[in-house]
């Protein structure tokens, strides 16, 4: 299991459209992936779970991956977040 902290930089955070892109990307990996914010941890492959965290611009989240492609998963999701979801 590996973890990585990532700062959200896009204008609207992980809401609606960006969250959908994030979940779609997470679902391309076989590893179990979670998003942690404050004291909450949700499945990164669940749209309702990710939206329930209320992740806004400037917040730092922790990505947690466990499985065969865990390193690739965190690299790919971090890269997606760092692009600002092309907004």
Secondary structure, DSSP 8 states (H G I E B T S, - for coil): -EEEEEE--STT-S-HHHHHHHHHHHTTSSSEEEEEETTEEEETT-HHHHHHT---TT-EEEEEEESTTHHHHHHHHHHHHHTGGG-
